[in-house]
Amino acid sequence: MPKIISFDLDGTITTKEFADSVWLEGVPTIYARDKNIDIDAARRYVLEEYDRIGDSRVEWYDLWYWIKKWNLKTTPEELLKKYSYAIHVYPDALSVIPSLSEKYTLIIASNARREFIDIQLKQTGFKEFFTYIFSSTSDEGIVKKNPRFYRNICDKLDVDPKEIVHIGDDREADFLIPRRIGILSFHLNRNPSSRNDSSTFSSLLEFKKYLEGL
């Protein structure tokens, strides 16, 4: 019987609009202002630089890295606060998360940096429901959730992998990888037309119903 339910955050509990707004609108806008150039030119340059670094490097996820690299007159806190209006919770999470917290210990296991996680949980009011938060980029310097990341979670919580159930929207990082170390994991695919198999749920409501049958 599982004791801990582990959730990815972006694309699972909250939409990806917030992160996209910060990276694709916020940073280019500040760059255009500080360098006194056209916003379209700034956006093209910033996106090219993102691609040049690539998401296989931990710097790609770090706002401070980009702010210092370009000597921008802002802080991560300012950017995150400015675009916090774009933080949105999926409707199914509004009922599922509080309900599951009454029976299980809930944790977040995400590759987002902690500053992104913290502001989303605080603004949505979900912070009280999660006992532990794990960030692969902030805590481990790992750009993608890998077996070591999940093993470290088990070690820190002093539990067997079989006592954790994890769900997230990345089939590789949230489903296949945790299963390699014995965690019961599921892929959340909110597009039912491309559902893969019985280990895929199209909503958190389906996931909750599955847990009720254990």
C-alpha positions as CSV (number, residue, x, y, z in Angstrom):
1,M,0.0,0.0,0.0
2,P,1.5,3.4,-1.0
3,K,2.2,5.9,1.7
4,I,3.4,8.8,-0.5
5,I,1.9,10.3,-3.6
6,S,4.5,12.2,-5.7
7,F,3.4,14.8,-8.3
8,D,5.2,16.6,-11.1
9,L,4.1,20.3,-11.1
10,D,4.1,22.1,-14.5
11,G,1.8,20.3,-16.9
12,T,0.4,18.2,-14.1
13,I,-1.0,20.4,-11.4
14,T,-0.4,23.8,-12.9
15,T,-0.4,24.8,-16.6
16,K,2.8,25.7,-18.3
17,E,1.6,29.3,-19.1
18,F,3.5,30.8,-16.1
19,A,6.9,29.4,-17.1
20,D,6.4,30.2,-20.7
21,S,5.4,33.8,-19.8
22,V,8.6,34.3,-17.7
23,W,11.0,32.8,-20.3
24,L,9.4,33.8,-23.6
25,E,7.9,37.2,-22.7
26,G,9.5,38.4,-19.5
27,V,13.2,37.9,-20.2
28,P,13.0,39.2,-23.8
29,T,11.1,42.3,-22.6
30,I,13.7,43.2,-20.0
31,Y,16.5,42.5,-22.5
32,A,14.8,44.9,-25.0
33,R,14.4,47.6,-22.4
34,D,17.9,47.4,-21.0
35,K,19.6,47.1,-24.4
36,N,17.3,49.6,-26.0
37,I,16.4,47.5,-28.9
38,D,13.2,46.3,-30.6
39,I,11.3,43.7,-28.7
40,D,11.1,41.4,-31.7
41,A,14.8,41.5,-32.2
42,A,15.3,41.0,-28.5
43,R,13.1,37.9,-28.5
44,R,14.8,36.4,-31.5
45,Y,18.2,36.9,-29.9
46,V,17.1,35.6,-26.5
47,L,15.5,32.4,-28.0
48,E,18.6,31.8,-30.1
49,E,20.8,32.0,-26.9
50,Y,18.4,29.6,-25.1
51,D,18.9,27.1,-27.9
52,R,22.6,27.6,-28.0
53,I,22.9,26.7,-24.3
54,G,20.3,24.0,-24.6
55,D,18.1,22.3,-22.0
56,S,20.8,19.7,-21.2
57,R,22.7,22.2,-19.2
58,V,21.5,23.3,-15.7
59,E,22.1,27.0,-16.6
60,W,19.2,26.9,-19.0
61,Y,16.8,26.7,-16.1
62,D,18.4,29.4,-14.0
63,L,17.1,32.9,-14.2
64,W,20.1,34.3,-12.3
65,Y,22.4,32.9,-15.0
66,W,20.7,34.8,-17.8
67,I,20.3,38.0,-15.7
68,K,24.0,38.1,-14.9
69,K,25.0,37.0,-18.4
70,W,23.3,40.0,-19.9
71,N,23.6,42.3,-16.9
72,L,19.9,42.8,-16.8
73,K,18.4,45.3,-14.3
74,T,16.0,42.9,-12.7
75,T,15.9,39.9,-10.3
76,P,14.3,36.5,-10.5
77,E,11.9,37.6,-7.7
78,E,10.7,40.6,-9.8
79,L,10.2,38.6,-12.9
80,L,8.3,35.8,-11.2
81,K,6.1,38.2,-9.3
82,K,5.3,40.2,-12.5
83,Y,4.1,37.2,-14.4
84,S,2.4,35.4,-11.5
85,Y,-0.9,36.3,-13.0
86,A,-0.2,33.5,-15.5
87,I,-0.2,30.8,-12.7
88,H,-3.2,28.6,-13.3
89,V,-4.2,25.3,-11.7
90,Y,-5.9,22.5,-13.8
91,P,-9.5,22.2,-12.6
92,D,-9.1,18.5,-11.6
93,A,-6.2,19.4,-9.3
94,L,-8.4,21.7,-7.3
95,S,-10.4,18.8,-5.8
96,V,-7.9,15.9,-6.1
97,I,-4.9,17.5,-4.3
98,P,-6.8,18.4,-1.1
99,S,-8.7,15.1,-1.1
100,L,-5.5,13.0,-1.4
101,S,-3.7,15.0,1.2
102,E,-6.2,13.7,3.8
103,K,-5.0,10.1,3.2
104,Y,-1.4,10.3,1.9
105,T,1.8,12.3,2.3
106,L,2.0,14.4,-0.8
107,I,5.3,15.6,-2.3
108,I,6.4,17.5,-5.4
109,A,9.1,16.0,-7.6
110,S,9.9,18.5,-10.4
111,N,12.7,19.6,-12.6
112,A,11.6,23.2,-12.2
113,R,13.8,25.4,-10.0
114,R,12.6,26.0,-6.5
115,E,11.7,29.6,-7.0
116,F,9.3,28.6,-9.7
117,I,7.8,25.9,-7.6
118,D,7.5,28.0,-4.4
119,I,5.6,30.9,-6.0
120,Q,3.2,28.6,-7.8
121,L,2.4,26.6,-4.6
122,K,2.0,29.7,-2.6
123,Q,-0.2,31.6,-5.0
124,T,-2.5,28.6,-5.6
125,G,-2.8,27.9,-1.9
126,F,-1.5,24.4,-2.5
127,K,1.7,24.8,-0.4
128,E,-0.1,23.4,2.7
129,F,-0.9,20.1,1.0
130,F,2.7,19.2,0.2
131,T,5.0,17.9,3.0
132,Y,8.2,17.8,0.9
133,I,9.4,19.5,-2.3
134,F,12.2,18.1,-4.5
135,S,13.7,20.0,-7.4
136,S,16.2,18.2,-9.6
137,T,17.8,21.4,-10.9
138,S,18.0,23.3,-7.5
139,D,18.7,20.3,-5.2
140,E,20.7,18.0,-7.4
141,G,22.0,20.1,-10.3
142,I,20.3,17.5,-12.6
143,V,18.5,18.9,-15.6
144,K,16.2,16.0,-16.0
145,K,14.7,13.7,-13.4
146,N,16.8,10.6,-13.6
147,P,17.1,7.3,-11.5
148,R,19.5,9.0,-9.0
149,F,17.0,11.8,-8.4
150,Y,14.2,9.3,-7.5
151,R,16.6,7.2,-5.4
152,N,17.6,10.2,-3.4
153,I,14.0,11.0,-2.7
154,C,13.5,7.5,-1.3
155,D,16.6,7.8,0.8
156,K,15.7,11.2,2.2
157,L,12.2,10.0,3.0
158,D,13.5,6.7,4.3
159,V,11.0,4.7,2.3
160,D,11.1,1.8,-0.1
161,P,10.4,2.8,-3.7
162,K,7.2,0.6,-3.6
163,E,5.8,3.0,-1.0
164,I,5.7,5.9,-3.5
165,V,3.3,6.5,-6.4
166,H,4.4,9.2,-8.9
167,I,2.5,10.9,-11.7
168,G,3.5,13.5,-14.2
169,D,3.1,14.6,-17.8
170,D,6.6,13.7,-19.1
171,R,6.4,10.0,-20.3
172,E,10.2,9.5,-19.9
173,A,11.0,11.5,-16.8
174,D,7.7,10.8,-14.9
175,F,6.8,7.3,-16.0
176,L,9.6,5.2,-17.4
177,I,12.5,6.4,-15.2
178,P,10.8,6.1,-11.8
179,R,9.6,2.6,-12.7
180,R,13.2,1.5,-13.3
181,I,13.8,1.8,-9.5
182,G,10.5,0.3,-8.4
183,I,8.3,3.3,-8.0
184,L,4.8,2.8,-9.3
185,S,4.5,5.6,-11.8
186,F,1.9,6.9,-14.3
187,H,1.9,9.1,-17.3
188,L,-0.6,12.0,-17.2
189,N,-1.6,12.7,-20.8
190,R,-4.4,15.3,-21.0
191,N,-5.0,14.5,-24.6
192,P,-7.2,11.4,-24.6
193,S,-6.9,10.9,-28.3
194,S,-3.3,9.9,-27.9
195,R,-3.6,7.8,-24.8
196,N,-0.8,5.1,-24.7
197,D,-1.8,2.3,-22.4
198,S,-3.3,1.4,-19.0
199,S,-0.4,3.2,-17.3
200,T,-1.7,6.5,-18.7
201,F,-4.4,8.7,-17.2
202,S,-6.1,11.6,-19.0
203,S,-6.9,13.4,-15.8
204,L,-6.0,13.5,-12.1
205,L,-9.6,12.4,-11.4
206,E,-8.8,9.1,-13.2
207,F,-5.7,8.8,-11.1
208,K,-7.6,9.4,-7.9
209,K,-10.1,6.8,-8.8
210,Y,-7.3,4.3,-9.5
211,L,-5.8,5.0,-6.0
212,E,-9.2,4.5,-4.4
213,G,-9.2,0.9,-5.8
214,L,-5.9,-0.1,-4.3
